[in-house]
Amino acid sequence: CGESGSGRGTLAQVLHGLRKGSFLEEIRCDAVDAGLLKERLATLRSNADGLLLRDIDIYSVDQINSLVPLLRTDRHLYFTACTGFPAATLAAQLHPRALSALTQVTVNVEPLRQNREELFYAIIDLTQRKLVELNKTSVGISKRLMDGLLNRSWPGNYDSLKAELEKLVLWDSGPVLGSGELPGW
């Protein structure tokens, strides 16, 4: 649970990876109505041993319950929802399997902008990952760039941070990221 873009989906991916999951199928509930979601669930890849339904809270209790017969029992289920999603208070109305999946472990994710220390380490980690992914080398991040990233008013969006760091890694050709010209923000 958390704000949109706070890293809820990333956390689900990490948890699935820790379970040694091979493939996590992701569906954005906010992009499909309940009828189309049922069609997608019926045709999921057979190699998917995990299923992440993002923003499940846009559906009513009846719509969530109608999905249960389509959720294979041999898949790990993950859901994201906004902060305060009342799964526990809906217990009497939810199908037991949906209730179990929605209340087994609830993690509330703070917006990225609220914790500068975590933001600092996220910047380091994401930058290193992007450097490896894009086959680039760098010996560090300039203090000026790091200060700019830390002082930026992030809208709590982990994905926008990842995208910004990817651009920075792609554009910067120096041995230290941010030693040249910095973005306009």
C-alpha positions as YAML, in Angstrom:
chain: A
units: angstrom
residues:
- id: 1
  name: CYS
  ca: [0.00, 0.00, 0.00]
- id: 2
  name: GLY
  ca: [1.17, 3.53, -0.68]
- id: 3
  name: GLU
  ca: [1.01, 6.49, -3.02]
- id: 4
  name: SER
  ca: [1.13, 5.81, -6.72]
- id: 5
  name: GLY
  ca: [4.77, 5.63, -7.73]
- id: 6
  name: SER
  ca: [6.13, 5.02, -4.23]
- id: 7
  name: GLY
  ca: [7.78, 1.75, -5.25]
- id: 8
  name: ARG
  ca: [4.98, -0.70, -4.39]
- id: 9
  name: GLY
  ca: [5.39, -2.65, -7.63]
- id: 10
  name: THR
  ca: [9.16, -2.68, -7.28]
- id: 11
  name: LEU
  ca: [8.77, -4.12, -3.78]
- id: 12
  name: ALA
  ca: [6.52, -6.88, -5.17]
- id: 13
  name: GLN
  ca: [9.16, -7.67, -7.83]
- id: 14
  name: VAL
  ca: [11.86, -7.89, -5.16]
- id: 15
  name: LEU
  ca: [9.71, -10.16, -2.97]
- id: 16
  name: HIS
  ca: [8.98, -12.42, -5.94]
- id: 17
  name: GLY
  ca: [12.70, -12.57, -6.77]
- id: 18
  name: LEU
  ca: [13.50, -13.51, -3.16]
- id: 19
  name: ARG
  ca: [11.03, -16.38, -3.50]
- id: 20
  name: LYS
  ca: [13.13, -17.55, -6.48]
- id: 21
  name: GLY
  ca: [10.22, -16.78, -8.75]
- id: 22
  name: SER
  ca: [10.97, -17.17, -12.42]
- id: 23
  name: PHE
  ca: [8.47, -14.83, -14.05]
- id: 24
  name: LEU
  ca: [6.12, -12.22, -12.61]
- id: 25
  name: GLU
  ca: [3.21, -11.22, -14.83]
- id: 26
  name: GLU
  ca: [2.03, -7.67, -14.13]
- id: 27
  name: ILE
  ca: [-1.38, -6.21, -14.91]
- id: 28
  name: ARG
  ca: [-2.34, -2.59, -14.26]
- id: 29
  name: CYS
  ca: [-5.92, -2.71, -13.01]
- id: 30
  name: ASP
  ca: [-6.30, 1.02, -13.59]
- id: 31
  name: ALA
  ca: [-5.77, 0.40, -17.32]
- id: 32
  name: VAL
  ca: [-8.38, -2.34, -17.79]
- id: 33
  name: ASP
  ca: [-11.97, -2.78, -16.69]
- id: 34
  name: ALA
  ca: [-12.97, -5.90, -14.73]
- id: 35
  name: GLY
  ca: [-14.27, -7.68, -17.86]
- id: 36
  name: LEU
  ca: [-11.04, -7.18, -19.79]
- id: 37
  name: LEU
  ca: [-9.03, -8.20, -16.72]
- id: 38
  name: LYS
  ca: [-10.91, -11.51, -16.59]
- id: 39
  name: GLU
  ca: [-10.00, -12.12, -20.25]
- id: 40
  name: ARG
  ca: [-6.33, -11.36, -19.53]
- id: 41
  name: LEU
  ca: [-6.29, -13.65, -16.49]
- id: 42
  name: ALA
  ca: [-7.69, -16.49, -18.59]
- id: 43
  name: THR
  ca: [-4.82, -16.14, -21.10]
- id: 44
  name: LEU
  ca: [-1.80, -15.54, -18.83]
- id: 45
  name: ARG
  ca: [1.51, -17.06, -19.82]
- id: 46
  name: SER
  ca: [1.87, -20.57, -18.51]
- id: 47
  name: ASN
  ca: [5.45, -19.87, -17.33]
- id: 48
  name: ALA
  ca: [4.31, -17.08, -14.98]
- id: 49
  name: ASP
  ca: [4.67, -18.31, -11.40]
- id: 50
  name: GLY
  ca: [3.71, -14.92, -10.01]
- id: 51
  name: LEU
  ca: [0.96, -12.40, -10.68]
- id: 52
  name: LEU
  ca: [1.01, -8.74, -9.68]
- id: 53
  name: LEU
  ca: [-2.28, -6.87, -9.91]
- id: 54
  name: ARG
  ca: [-1.44, -3.19, -9.60]
- id: 55
  name: ASP
  ca: [-4.04, -0.83, -8.11]
- id: 56
  name: ILE
  ca: [-6.54, -3.56, -7.22]
- id: 57
  name: ASP
  ca: [-8.43, -1.02, -5.08]
- id: 58
  name: ILE
  ca: [-10.13, 0.49, -8.13]
- id: 59
  name: TYR
  ca: [-12.45, -2.54, -8.24]
- id: 60
  name: SER
  ca: [-15.46, -3.17, -6.03]
- id: 61
  name: VAL
  ca: [-15.57, -6.12, -3.62]
- id: 62
  name: ASP
  ca: [-17.87, -8.00, -6.02]
- id: 63
  name: GLN
  ca: [-15.45, -7.43, -8.91]
- id: 64
  name: ILE
  ca: [-12.49, -8.64, -6.81]
- id: 65
  name: ASN
  ca: [-14.45, -11.74, -5.74]
- id: 66
  name: SER
  ca: [-15.34, -12.50, -9.37]
- id: 67
  name: LEU
  ca: [-11.62, -12.72, -10.20]
- id: 68
  name: VAL
  ca: [-10.88, -15.46, -7.65]
- id: 69
  name: PRO
  ca: [-11.83, -18.46, -9.84]
- id: 70
  name: LEU
  ca: [-9.34, -17.20, -12.45]
- id: 71
  name: LEU
  ca: [-6.41, -16.91, -9.99]
- id: 72
  name: ARG
  ca: [-4.40, -20.12, -10.19]
- id: 73
  name: THR
  ca: [-3.42, -21.55, -6.83]
- id: 74
  name: ASP
  ca: [0.11, -22.39, -8.00]
- id: 75
  name: ARG
  ca: [0.98, -18.69, -8.55]
- id: 76
  name: HIS
  ca: [2.23, -16.24, -5.97]
- id: 77
  name: LEU
  ca: [-0.20, -13.31, -5.83]
- id: 78
  name: TYR
  ca: [0.78, -9.69, -5.21]
- id: 79
  name: PHE
  ca: [-1.47, -6.66, -5.10]
- id: 80
  name: THR
  ca: [-0.81, -2.94, -4.88]
- id: 81
  name: ALA
  ca: [-3.35, -0.51, -3.50]
- id: 82
  name: CYS
  ca: [-3.50, 3.05, -2.24]
- id: 83
  name: THR
  ca: [-2.66, 3.81, 1.37]
- id: 84
  name: GLY
  ca: [-5.51, 2.83, 3.64]
- id: 85
  name: PHE
  ca: [-7.03, 0.12, 1.43]
- id: 86
  name: PRO
  ca: [-9.43, -1.51, 3.89]
- id: 87
  name: ALA
  ca: [-9.00, -5.21, 3.03]
- id: 88
  name: ALA
  ca: [-9.29, -6.25, 6.69]
- id: 89
  name: THR
  ca: [-12.52, -4.29, 7.18]
- id: 90
  name: LEU
  ca: [-14.00, -5.94, 4.09]
- id: 91
  name: ALA
  ca: [-13.30, -9.44, 5.48]
- id: 92
  name: ALA
  ca: [-16.95, -10.49, 5.69]
- id: 93
  name: GLN
  ca: [-17.54, -9.57, 2.04]
- id: 94
  name: LEU
  ca: [-14.33, -10.86, 0.41]
- id: 95
  name: HIS
  ca: [-13.86, -14.40, -0.91]
- id: 96
  name: PRO
  ca: [-11.53, -16.28, 1.52]
- id: 97
  name: ARG
  ca: [-8.75, -16.65, -1.09]
- id: 98
  name: ALA
  ca: [-8.90, -12.95, -1.98]
- id: 99
  name: LEU
  ca: [-8.92, -12.01, 1.70]
- id: 100
  name: SER
  ca: [-5.93, -14.27, 2.39]
- id: 101
  name: ALA
  ca: [-3.94, -12.82, -0.51]
- id: 102
  name: LEU
  ca: [-4.86, -9.24, 0.35]
- id: 103
  name: THR
  ca: [-4.10, -9.46, 4.07]
- id: 104
  name: GLN
  ca: [-1.24, -11.98, 4.39]
- id: 105
  name: VAL
  ca: [1.45, -9.32, 4.45]
- id: 106
  name: THR
  ca: [0.67, -5.64, 4.19]
- id: 107
  name: VAL
  ca: [3.55, -3.27, 3.61]
- id: 108
  name: ASN
  ca: [2.97, 0.46, 3.67]
- id: 109
  name: VAL
  ca: [5.51, 2.21, 1.45]
- id: 110
  name: GLU
  ca: [6.40, 5.82, 2.25]
- id: 111
  name: PRO
  ca: [6.67, 8.26, -0.62]
- id: 112
  name: LEU
  ca: [10.25, 8.54, -1.87]
- id: 113
  name: ARG
  ca: [10.50, 12.24, -1.04]
- id: 114
  name: GLN
  ca: [9.86, 11.67, 2.68]
- id: 115
  name: ASN
  ca: [13.09, 9.86, 3.48]
- id: 116
  name: ARG
  ca: [16.29, 11.50, 2.20]
- id: 117
  name: GLU
  ca: [18.54, 8.69, 3.46]
- id: 118
  name: GLU
  ca: [16.60, 6.06, 1.53]
- id: 119
  name: LEU
  ca: [16.55, 8.37, -1.49]
- id: 120
  name: PHE
  ca: [20.35, 8.68, -1.30]
- id: 121
  name: TYR
  ca: [20.81, 4.89, -1.32]
- id: 122
  name: ALA
  ca: [18.17, 4.44, -4.02]
- id: 123
  name: ILE
  ca: [20.09, 6.89, -6.23]
- id: 124
  name: ILE
  ca: [23.35, 4.99, -5.68]
- id: 125
  name: ASP
  ca: [21.75, 1.59, -6.30]
- id: 126
  name: LEU
  ca: [19.74, 2.63, -9.36]
- id: 127
  name: THR
  ca: [22.72, 4.44, -10.88]
- id: 128
  name: GLN
  ca: [24.93, 1.36, -10.49]
- id: 129
  name: ARG
  ca: [22.23, -0.83, -12.03]
- id: 130
  name: LYS
  ca: [21.79, 1.54, -14.99]
- id: 131
  name: LEU
  ca: [25.54, 1.72, -15.57]
- id: 132
  name: VAL
  ca: [25.75, -2.09, -15.75]
- id: 133
  name: GLU
  ca: [22.57, -2.37, -17.83]
- id: 134
  name: LEU
  ca: [23.82, 0.20, -20.36]
- id: 135
  name: ASN
  ca: [27.40, -1.12, -20.31]
- id: 136
  name: LYS
  ca: [28.85, 2.20, -19.16]
- id: 137
  name: THR
  ca: [31.52, 2.95, -16.59]
- id: 138
  name: SER
  ca: [31.72, 5.71, -14.04]
- id: 139
  name: VAL
  ca: [33.64, 6.14, -10.81]
- id: 140
  name: GLY
  ca: [30.96, 8.09, -8.98]
- id: 141
  name: ILE
  ca: [28.37, 10.85, -8.84]
- id: 142
  name: SER
  ca: [29.36, 14.46, -8.38]
- id: 143
  name: LYS
  ca: [28.29, 16.12, -5.13]
- id: 144
  name: ARG
  ca: [26.52, 18.79, -7.18]
- id: 145
  name: LEU
  ca: [24.41, 16.18, -9.01]
- id: 146
  name: MET
  ca: [23.68, 14.24, -5.82]
- id: 147
  name: ASP
  ca: [22.60, 17.43, -4.04]
- id: 148
  name: GLY
  ca: [20.38, 18.31, -7.00]
- id: 149
  name: LEU
  ca: [18.76, 14.87, -6.95]
- id: 150
  name: LEU
  ca: [18.27, 14.92, -3.17]
- id: 151
  name: ASN
  ca: [16.85, 18.46, -3.16]
- id: 152
  name: ARG
  ca: [14.47, 17.84, -6.05]
- id: 153
  name: SER
  ca: [10.83, 17.72, -5.02]
- id: 154
  name: TRP
  ca: [10.10, 14.18, -6.21]
- id: 155
  name: PRO
  ca: [6.41, 13.45, -6.51]
- id: 156
  name: GLY
  ca: [6.96, 10.22, -4.59]
- id: 157
  name: ASN
  ca: [7.52, 8.45, -7.87]
- id: 158
  name: TYR
  ca: [10.22, 5.78, -7.91]
- id: 159
  name: ASP
  ca: [9.69, 5.18, -11.63]
- id: 160
  name: SER
  ca: [10.38, 8.83, -12.45]
- id: 161
  name: LEU
  ca: [13.63, 8.63, -10.45]
- id: 162
  name: LYS
  ca: [14.65, 5.52, -12.43]
- id: 163
  name: ALA
  ca: [13.86, 7.25, -15.72]
- id: 164
  name: GLU
  ca: [15.78, 10.40, -14.72]
- id: 165
  name: LEU
  ca: [18.84, 8.39, -13.70]
- id: 166
  name: GLU
  ca: [18.72, 6.42, -16.95]
- id: 167
  name: LYS
  ca: [18.79, 9.71, -18.91]
- id: 168
  name: LEU
  ca: [21.67, 10.99, -16.79]
- id: 169
  name: VAL
  ca: [23.68, 7.80, -17.36]
- id: 170
  name: LEU
  ca: [22.98, 7.89, -21.10]
- id: 171
  name: TRP
  ca: [23.84, 11.59, -21.55]
- id: 172
  name: ASP
  ca: [26.88, 11.85, -19.30]
- id: 173
  name: SER
  ca: [30.14, 10.70, -20.84]
- id: 174
  name: GLY
  ca: [32.55, 11.74, -18.09]
- id: 175
  name: PRO
  ca: [34.20, 9.50, -15.50]
- id: 176
  name: VAL
  ca: [32.06, 11.14, -12.79]
- id: 177
  name: LEU
  ca: [28.32, 11.52, -13.42]
- id: 178
  name: GLY
  ca: [27.28, 15.13, -13.18]
- id: 179
  name: SER
  ca: [30.74, 16.60, -13.66]
- id: 180
  name: GLY
  ca: [29.51, 18.43, -16.76]
- id: 181
  name: GLU
  ca: [26.30, 20.28, -17.42]
- id: 182
  name: LEU
  ca: [23.34, 19.31, -15.24]
- id: 183
  name: PRO
  ca: [19.69, 18.99, -16.31]
- id: 184
  name: GLY
  ca: [17.52, 22.11, -16.24]
- id: 185
  name: TRP
  ca: [15.71, 21.18, -13.08]
...
